[in-house]
Amino acid sequence: MINTLLQGFEEQFGAGGDIFVFFAPGRVNLIGEHTDYNGGHVFPCALSMGTFAAIRRRDDTRVRLYTVNIPQAGICETDVRHPDYVKRDGWANYAKGVLDTFIRRGFAPETGFDIAFYGDIPAGSGLSSSAALEVVTGIAIRDLFGFEGVSQVDLALIGQEAENRYCGMNCGIMDQFASAMGKKDHAIFLDTATLQYEYAPVALTDAKIVIVNSKVKHSLVTSAYNDRRRESEEALKDLQKVLPIKTLGDLSEAEFDAHADAVKDAVNRRRAKHAVYENQRTIKAVAALKAGDLAAFGQLINQSHASLRDDYETSCPEVDVLQQLAVSVPGTLGSRITGGGFGGCTVNLVKNDALEAFEATVLPGYEKATGIKAEMYVAEIGDGAHFVCKR
């Protein structure tokens, strides 16, 4: 992939000079969905798939951006002093938003740069291609211009701010945090209210994490994602009239059940129920994994899907088919939709001796039911964003 990236870079921008290559991974969230903006816990891990960036300093103020994945989009240009949002720039706005956020935080590059990207995260899969693009842009800018005051956690926060403010997508911190802070063979147990985190080993001796891509694409900015965030916030305001809480993540299941009637709107009440219960499921799931109780971990994954389908309503018929096929296979311990929703992937916990049966059941069964060919990947948990090489 690096050779393809560098070839694309030199074809568009010319050879010569110091070209630096960086990588940021996508992520899969094992459990804890739509809790990150509700003050709860999440449990993602970085993947070995992700986005590479090649960057070279210029001696003027031009910034040129190109992606090998969409060559027909051509080169996007902006000025390093004024990286304004332009709707037609599409994908490049995620990278421009990161540059804009660096400037707003007092880290203004003194020159322009050329940057090219190449990634292997399926677009719209729910594996955080946008977060990987933001984080790899951030680490490339930080290291190229020597902004030593910017930490890995800062890279995550910069990426989130770029997506929230510049791109208009009210995402939480999880995707960018996992991309920036991932650790090989570990998941991150993150309290999104405080950004306190710990690495939990994912040592699955007799099971694998399997990702199945429904190939149903979603665009979160234009989907109901922002609606779900608004509905959750409205529910929180109602609950704050009767409880001294800052976030929905502050509540136990029993506390929520005792005061659920304070949430006047029935839809908002279901949204809040998911946020509260999913946070507690995540805490229990990490404890189960640490105890080696994969059966309990899997049951919590299944409960998460039911809640996302029924209470938060971020699943879709195609992904429900995938999930139902998965749990029909003996040896599938758990299956659920992962990511923002409205399409994308399922994450599945499958015993090693059931992998063949899983593939033979889920992929043809899904195609028969929907007419769509799904893709299956056995997840490899990798490191977070890092420098790769200098050309």
C-alpha positions in Angstrom: 0.0 0.0 0.0 2.8 2.4 0.8 4.3 2.0 -2.7 0.9 2.6 -4.3 0.5 5.7 -2.1 4.0 7.1 -3.0 3.5 6.4 -6.7 0.2 8.3 -6.6 1.8 11.1 -4.6 4.7 11.5 -7.1 2.4 11.3 -10.1 0.3 14.1 -8.8 2.8 16.3 -7.0 6.2 15.3 -8.5 9.2 13.5 -7.1 11.9 14.9 -4.9 12.1 16.5 -1.5 11.5 14.8 1.9 8.2 12.8 1.8 7.0 11.5 5.2 4.5 8.6 5.5 2.1 8.2 8.4 -0.7 5.7 9.2 -3.9 5.9 11.3 -6.2 2.9 11.8 -9.9 2.4 11.5 -11.6 0.9 14.5 -14.3 -1.5 15.5 -16.2 -0.9 18.7 -16.8 -4.2 20.6 -19.6 -2.7 22.7 -20.7 0.7 23.9 -22.5 2.3 21.0 -23.9 5.8 21.0 -22.7 6.2 24.6 -19.6 8.4 23.7 -21.6 11.6 23.4 -23.9 10.6 26.4 -21.1 10.5 29.0 -20.7 6.7 29.0 -18.1 4.1 28.4 -17.0 2.6 25.1 -14.8 -0.4 24.3 -13.2 0.0 20.8 -10.0 -1.4 19.4 -7.9 -0.1 16.5 -7.8 -2.3 13.4 -4.8 -3.2 11.2 -6.7 -1.6 8.2 -6.7 2.2 8.0 -5.4 5.2 6.1 -1.9 6.1 5.0 -0.8 9.7 4.3 2.3 11.0 2.4 3.1 14.6 3.1 5.8 17.0 1.9 6.4 20.6 2.8 6.0 23.4 0.2 7.7 26.8 0.1 4.5 28.7 -0.5 1.1 28.8 1.2 -0.7 26.4 -1.1 -2.1 23.1 0.3 -2.9 20.4 -2.2 -4.8 17.2 -1.2 -5.3 14.0 -3.2 -6.6 10.5 -2.5 -5.5 7.5 -4.5 -8.8 5.9 -3.6 -10.8 8.4 -5.6 -8.5 9.5 -8.5 -11.4 10.9 -10.5 -11.9 13.6 -7.7 -8.5 15.1 -8.7 -6.5 17.5 -6.6 -8.2 19.7 -4.0 -6.5 23.0 -3.3 -6.7 25.5 -0.5 -4.6 28.1 1.3 -2.8 27.1 4.5 -3.9 30.4 6.1 -7.6 30.0 5.2 -8.7 26.4 4.7 -12.3 27.3 4.1 -15.1 24.7 3.9 -16.2 24.1 0.4 -19.1 21.6 0.0 -17.9 20.3 -3.4 -14.5 19.3 -1.9 -16.3 16.3 -0.3 -13.8 13.9 1.4 -11.1 16.6 1.5 -13.1 18.7 4.0 -12.3 16.2 6.7 -8.6 16.9 6.2 -9.1 20.6 5.7 -11.1 20.7 9.0 -8.1 19.2 10.9 -5.8 21.9 9.4 -8.4 24.6 10.4 -8.6 23.2 13.9 -4.8 23.3 14.3 -4.8 26.9 13.3 -7.7 27.7 15.8 -5.6 26.1 18.6 -2.6 28.2 17.8 -0.6 25.7 15.7 -0.5 27.5 12.4 1.9 25.9 9.8 4.3 28.4 8.4 4.1 27.0 4.9 1.8 24.9 2.7 2.1 21.3 1.9 1.2 18.5 -0.5 -0.6 15.5 1.0 -1.9 12.3 -0.5 -4.0 9.5 1.1 -4.6 5.9 0.5 -6.7 3.6 2.7 -8.3 0.2 2.8 -11.2 0.9 5.1 -14.4 0.3 3.1 -16.2 3.7 2.8 -19.5 3.8 4.7 -18.8 0.6 6.5 -18.9 2.0 10.1 -15.3 1.3 10.7 -14.4 5.0 10.9 -12.7 5.9 7.7 -13.4 9.5 8.4 -11.7 9.4 11.8 -8.7 7.6 10.4 -8.4 10.3 7.7 -8.7 13.1 10.4 -6.2 11.5 12.7 -3.6 10.7 10.0 -3.9 14.3 8.8 -3.3 15.5 12.3 -0.2 13.4 13.0 1.2 14.3 9.6 0.8 18.1 10.2 2.0 17.8 13.8 5.2 15.9 12.9 5.9 17.8 9.7 5.8 21.2 11.4 7.2 20.1 14.8 4.1 20.9 16.9 5.5 19.1 20.0 2.7 20.4 22.3 0.1 18.3 20.5 -0.3 14.8 22.2 -1.9 11.7 20.8 -5.1 12.5 22.8 -5.0 16.0 21.3 -5.0 14.5 17.9 -8.2 12.7 18.8 -9.8 15.9 20.1 -8.7 17.9 17.1 -10.2 15.3 14.8 -13.5 15.3 16.7 -13.6 19.1 16.7 -13.0 19.1 13.0 -15.9 16.7 12.4 -18.2 18.5 14.8 -17.6 22.1 13.9 -16.2 22.1 10.3 -18.0 19.1 8.8 -21.3 19.4 10.8 -21.3 15.9 12.2 -22.0 15.7 16.0 -19.9 12.6 16.6 -18.5 11.7 20.0 -14.8 11.1 20.8 -14.6 7.4 20.5 -13.6 7.0 16.8 -10.8 9.5 16.8 -9.6 8.3 20.2 -9.4 4.7 19.1 -7.5 5.7 15.9 -5.0 7.9 17.8 -4.6 5.7 20.9 -5.0 2.1 19.8 -2.7 -0.6 21.0 -2.0 -3.9 19.3 -4.0 -6.8 20.8 -5.8 -4.5 23.2 -9.1 -2.7 23.3 -9.6 0.6 25.0 -12.0 0.9 28.0 -12.7 4.6 27.8 -14.8 6.8 30.0 -15.9 9.4 27.5 -17.0 11.9 30.3 -13.5 12.1 31.7 -11.2 10.6 28.9 -9.8 8.3 31.6 -8.9 5.0 29.9 -7.3 1.7 30.4 -6.0 -0.9 27.9 -7.6 -4.3 28.2 -5.9 -7.3 26.6 -8.1 -9.0 24.0 -6.6 -12.5 24.4 -9.1 -14.7 22.7 -7.5 -18.1 22.6 -10.5 -20.0 21.2 -12.5 -17.3 19.5 -12.1 -14.6 16.9 -13.6 -11.1 16.4 -15.2 -11.3 12.9 -16.5 -8.2 11.1 -19.2 -8.6 8.4 -19.8 -5.7 6.1 -23.4 -5.4 5.0 -22.3 -3.3 2.0 -25.2 -1.0 2.9 -23.6 2.4 3.0 -24.6 5.2 5.3 -23.7 8.9 5.5 -23.9 10.0 9.1 -24.1 13.7 8.4 -27.3 13.2 6.4 -28.7 10.4 8.5 -30.6 10.4 11.8 -27.4 10.4 13.8 -27.7 14.1 14.8 -31.3 13.5 15.6 -30.4 10.7 18.0 -28.0 13.1 19.7 -30.6 15.8 20.0 -33.2 13.3 21.4 -30.7 12.1 24.0 -30.0 15.6 25.1 -33.7 16.4 25.4 -34.1 13.3 27.6 -31.2 14.4 29.7 -32.7 17.8 30.3 -35.9 16.2 31.5 -34.0 13.9 33.9 -31.9 16.7 35.2 -35.1 18.3 36.6 -35.4 15.4 39.0 -31.8 14.1 39.4 -28.4 15.8 40.0 -26.7 14.3 36.9 -24.4 15.7 34.2 -24.8 12.9 31.7 -27.0 9.9 31.0 -23.9 7.8 31.7 -24.1 8.9 35.4 -27.2 6.7 35.9 -27.6 3.0 36.8 -30.4 1.0 35.3 -32.3 1.1 38.5 -32.0 4.9 38.8 -33.2 5.4 35.3 -36.1 3.0 35.7 -37.2 4.8 38.8 -37.2 8.2 37.1 -38.0 7.3 33.4 -41.4 8.9 33.6 -39.6 12.3 33.9 -38.8 12.0 30.2 -42.1 13.2 28.7 -41.5 12.1 25.1 -41.8 8.4 24.6 -39.2 8.3 21.8 -36.7 10.3 23.8 -37.3 7.9 26.8 -36.3 4.9 24.6 -33.2 6.8 23.5 -32.2 7.5 27.1 -32.9 3.9 28.1 -30.5 2.7 25.5 -27.8 5.2 26.6 -28.1 4.2 30.2 -28.3 0.4 29.7 -25.6 0.3 27.0 -23.2 2.1 29.3 -23.8 -0.5 32.0 -23.5 -3.3 29.5 -20.1 -2.0 28.5 -18.9 -2.0 32.1 -20.1 -5.5 32.6 -18.7 -6.7 29.2 -15.2 -5.5 30.1 -15.4 -7.3 33.5 -16.6 -10.5 31.7 -13.7 -10.3 29.2 -11.2 -9.8 32.0 -12.7 -12.9 33.8 -12.4 -14.9 30.6 -16.2 -15.4 30.5 -16.7 -15.1 26.7 -20.3 -16.5 26.9 -21.3 -13.6 29.2 -19.5 -11.1 26.9 -21.3 -12.5 23.9 -24.7 -12.2 25.6 -24.1 -8.6 26.3 -23.2 -8.0 22.6 -26.5 -9.6 21.6 -28.4 -7.4 24.1 -26.6 -4.4 22.7 -27.9 -5.1 19.2 -31.5 -5.6 20.4 -31.3 -2.2 22.2 -29.8 -0.5 19.1 -32.5 -2.0 16.9 -35.5 -1.4 19.2 -34.7 1.5 21.6 -32.2 3.6 19.7 -33.4 2.6 16.2 -30.0 2.8 14.5 -30.0 -0.6 12.8 -31.6 -1.4 9.5 -33.3 -4.5 7.9 -30.2 -5.7 6.1 -28.0 -5.6 9.2 -30.7 -7.2 11.2 -30.6 -10.1 8.7 -26.9 -10.4 9.2 -27.2 -10.4 12.9 -30.0 -13.1 12.9 -28.0 -15.3 10.6 -24.9 -14.9 12.8 -26.6 -15.9 16.0 -28.2 -18.9 14.3 -24.8 -20.5 14.0 -23.8 -22.7 17.0 -20.5 -21.2 18.2 -21.4 -17.6 17.5 -21.2 -16.1 21.0 -22.5 -12.7 20.1 -23.3 -10.4 17.2 -24.4 -6.8 16.8 -24.3 -3.7 14.6 -21.2 -1.6 15.2 -20.5 2.0 14.3 -22.9 4.9 13.9 -25.6 2.7 12.3 -28.1 2.8 9.5 -25.9 0.3 7.6 -22.3 -0.7 7.9 -21.0 -3.7 9.7 -21.7 -6.3 12.4 -19.1 -7.3 14.9 -19.3 -10.9 15.9 -17.6 -13.1 18.5 -17.2 -16.5 17.0 -15.5 -19.6 18.3 -12.6 -20.8 16.2 -14.2 -24.2 15.4 -17.4 -22.4 14.2 -15.7 -20.0 11.7 -16.2 -22.2 8.7 -19.9 -22.7 9.5 -20.3 -19.0 10.2 -19.0 -18.1 6.8 -21.0 -20.8 5.0 -24.2 -19.7 6.7 -24.0 -15.9 7.0 -22.6 -14.9 3.5 -24.9 -17.0 1.3 -27.9 -16.5 3.6 -27.5 -12.8 3.5 -27.1 -12.7 -0.3 -30.3 -14.9 -0.7 -32.3 -12.6 1.6 -31.1 -9.2 0.3 -29.4 -9.7 -3.1 -26.2 -8.2 -1.6 -22.8 -9.8 -1.3 -21.5 -9.1 2.2 -17.7 -9.1 3.0 -16.2 -10.8 6.0 -12.9 -9.9 7.8 -11.3 -11.6 10.8 -10.2 -8.6 12.8 -6.6 -8.0 13.6 -6.2 -5.5 16.4 -3.4 -3.0 15.6 -1.6 0.1 17.0 -2.8 3.6 16.9 -1.6 6.5 14.6 2.2 6.5 14.0 5.0 7.5 11.7 5.8 4.9 9.1 8.8 6.0 7.0 10.6 8.8 5.1 11.1 8.7 1.4 
